[in-house]
């Protein structure tokens, strides 16, 4: 495997990790918003 192929492979892996990271970030954001929604609902009813 030459340097060009190694760089290409690393760029592909980096892109896949960035995509996975974005999905995880979106999930955490959704969870945070949902938890606060539940907390606000709980305290407004209770």
Phi, psi and omega per residue, in radians:
X1 nan 2.207 -3.129
X2 -1.567 3.055 -3.065
X3 -1.076 -0.667 3.136
X4 -1.080 -0.760 -3.138
X5 -1.164 -0.660 3.099
X6 -1.126 -0.784 3.121
X7 -1.088 -0.750 3.124
X8 -1.082 -0.763 3.132
X9 -1.105 -0.734 3.127
X10 -1.156 -0.658 3.098
X11 -1.134 -0.677 3.103
X12 -1.155 -0.751 3.117
X13 -1.128 -0.701 3.112
X14 -1.091 -0.749 3.119
X15 -1.097 -0.719 3.128
X16 -1.138 -0.711 3.120
X17 -1.168 -0.658 3.084
X18 -1.110 -0.711 3.123
X19 -1.138 -0.756 3.105
X20 -1.106 -0.723 3.117
X21 -1.078 -0.691 3.128
X22 -1.126 -0.715 3.107
X23 -1.088 -0.748 3.130
X24 -1.150 -0.706 3.104
X25 -1.089 -0.760 3.109
X26 -1.079 -0.702 3.129
X27 -1.126 -0.787 3.129
X28 -1.108 -0.719 3.103
X29 -1.066 -0.797 3.121
X30 -1.077 -0.789 -3.129
X31 -1.073 -0.746 3.136
X32 -1.064 -0.831 3.133
X33 -1.100 -0.712 -3.119
X34 -1.164 -0.752 3.120
X35 -1.072 -0.778 3.126
X36 -1.129 -0.622 3.074
X37 -1.069 -0.783 3.124
X38 -1.141 -0.711 -3.138
X39 -1.114 -0.803 3.135
X40 -1.106 -0.706 3.124
X41 -1.126 -0.758 -3.122
X42 -1.071 -0.788 -3.091
X43 -1.366 -0.418 3.097
X44 -1.366 -0.410 3.127
X45 -1.646 -0.187 -2.928
X46 -2.076 nan nan
